[in-house]
Amino acid sequence: MSGLEYTFSSAIVNVVFAMLLAALFLSFVRLVRGPTMPDRVVALDLVAAVVVAITALYSIVTEQAVLLDVAIGIALITFLGTVAFAQYIERRARGDE
């Protein structure tokens, strides 16, 4: 890979990292300020998705495939957490608590 291609690809990676960090910050703000519980649950799921994306991108950049396993584990755990929150919100709306 030539020096120009390496510089261009590293610049793209840096831009993607910056965009993911901005998304993480904005979704964290929604998590804190969300007026309702469903807003906070969706924001928490978005935070987890952005963390998975950051982990996957870091894995690609450092060429460490083991980090992809970590990203998959985070995604599975947050999926189960989101389903549990959704069931809790549904029961609370029906008044079954």
C-alpha positions as CSV (number, residue, x, y, z in Angstrom):
1,M,0.0,0.0,0.0
2,S,1.5,3.4,-1.0
3,G,1.9,6.3,1.5
4,L,-1.0,8.2,-0.1
5,E,-3.4,5.3,0.2
6,Y,-2.4,4.7,3.8
7,T,-2.9,8.4,4.6
8,F,-6.3,8.5,2.9
9,S,-7.5,5.3,4.7
10,S,-6.3,6.5,8.1
11,A,-8.1,9.8,7.5
12,I,-11.3,8.0,6.7
13,V,-10.9,5.8,9.9
14,N,-10.4,9.0,12.0
15,V,-13.5,10.6,10.5
16,V,-15.6,7.5,11.2
17,F,-14.3,7.3,14.8
18,A,-15.2,11.0,15.2
19,M,-18.7,10.4,13.8
20,L,-19.3,7.5,16.1
21,L,-18.1,9.4,19.1
22,A,-20.5,12.3,18.2
23,A,-23.3,9.7,17.9
24,L,-22.4,8.2,21.2
25,F,-22.4,11.7,22.9
26,L,-25.8,12.6,21.3
27,S,-27.4,9.3,22.2
28,F,-26.1,9.6,25.8
29,V,-27.7,13.1,26.0
30,R,-31.0,11.5,25.0
31,L,-30.5,8.8,27.5
32,V,-30.0,11.3,30.3
33,R,-32.7,13.8,29.2
34,G,-35.3,11.4,27.7
35,P,-38.7,12.5,28.9
36,T,-40.2,9.0,29.0
37,M,-38.9,5.5,29.8
38,P,-39.3,4.3,26.2
39,D,-37.1,7.2,25.0
40,R,-34.4,6.1,27.5
41,V,-34.6,2.5,26.4
42,V,-34.2,3.3,22.8
43,A,-31.3,5.6,23.6
44,L,-29.6,2.9,25.7
45,D,-30.0,0.5,22.8
46,L,-28.4,3.1,20.5
47,V,-25.5,3.6,22.9
48,A,-24.9,-0.1,22.9
49,A,-25.1,-0.3,19.1
50,V,-22.6,2.6,18.8
51,V,-20.2,0.9,21.3
52,V,-20.4,-2.3,19.2
53,A,-19.6,-0.3,16.1
54,I,-16.6,1.4,17.8
55,T,-15.4,-2.0,19.0
56,A,-15.7,-3.5,15.5
57,L,-13.9,-0.6,13.9
58,Y,-11.1,-0.7,16.4
59,S,-10.8,-4.5,15.8
60,I,-10.5,-3.8,12.1
61,V,-7.9,-1.1,12.5
62,T,-5.7,-3.0,15.0
63,E,-6.3,-6.3,13.1
64,Q,-7.3,-8.1,16.3
65,A,-10.1,-10.5,15.5
66,V,-10.7,-11.4,19.1
67,L,-12.4,-8.0,19.6
68,L,-15.1,-9.0,17.1
69,D,-16.1,-11.7,19.6
70,V,-16.4,-8.9,22.2
71,A,-18.6,-6.9,19.9
72,I,-20.8,-9.9,19.3
73,G,-21.1,-10.5,23.0
74,I,-22.0,-6.9,23.7
75,A,-24.6,-7.0,21.0
76,L,-26.2,-10.2,22.4
77,I,-26.4,-8.9,25.9
78,T,-27.9,-5.6,24.9
79,F,-30.4,-7.2,22.7
80,L,-31.6,-9.3,25.7
81,G,-31.7,-6.2,27.9
82,T,-33.8,-4.3,25.4
83,V,-36.3,-7.1,25.1
84,A,-36.5,-7.2,29.0
85,F,-37.0,-3.5,29.1
86,A,-39.7,-3.7,26.5
87,Q,-41.6,-6.4,28.4
88,Y,-41.3,-4.3,31.6
89,I,-42.7,-1.2,29.9
90,E,-45.5,-3.2,28.3
91,R,-46.5,-4.7,31.7
92,R,-46.3,-1.4,33.4
93,A,-48.6,0.2,30.7
94,R,-51.2,-2.6,31.2
95,G,-50.9,-2.2,35.0
96,D,-49.8,-5.8,35.7
97,E,-46.8,-4.8,37.8
